[in-house]
Amino acid sequence: MPVNDKIIVRVDMKQKDTMILGGVTLSTALRYEVNYREKSPVVAVVVEGNRIVKSGDILLCHHNNFYPPSPFFLQDDLFAIPFNKTIFAVVDSEGKLKPICGNIICERMPVETLLPVAPEHRKTHINRAKVIDAGDLKYKPGQIIFHRPNAGYDIVYMWQNIETRVTKVAGDQVCAMIK
């Protein structure tokens, strides 16, 4: 039984980036762009949760919780991790991320240009994003938030062989919003 606001999760450290869920493979990116703004999330299964996450829920968590020698390691493939913003989201049955622990799932805002730019050369703002899902925070889908520069981290994952890229912003990094 977890104590001190922790939950117990199971992580296969040999395959921390992949999990098979009801015949569907969920995998996270193994290669990252040179902008270093992409997280290296770990797929974890809740063994003992709390009032928000239940046993069997699939989570995307920050890799530092599991990096050896992790202070949260219990035994075998079990970890007692803090229930905080290092837990990015719950993966629902359709492969969508539901943010928890004060995180917001967003999409990056492109920098507007006067001339057309090829997709591979388009730049995005380092301090703003459009909300997709704010969990239990006050922001609404479609709303533009301004955050600390470079506070947004991309999460890249595959669900049913479709790559999805979202940006995770910790709610405490938001500075302003457009109403």
Beta strands, then each sheet from edge to edge (+ up, - down):
strand 1: 6-10
strand 2: 18-21
strand 3: 24-28
strand 4: 42-48
strand 5: 58-61
strand 6: 73-75
strand 7: 78-82
strand 8: 87-91
strand 9: 97-99
strand 10: 103-110
strand 11: 124-133
strand 12: 144-147
strand 13: 153-159
strand 14: 162-170
strand 15: 174-177
sheet 1: 6+ 7- 1+ 4- 5+ 8- 9+
sheet 2: 2+ 3- 13+ 14- 10+ 11- 12+ 15-
end
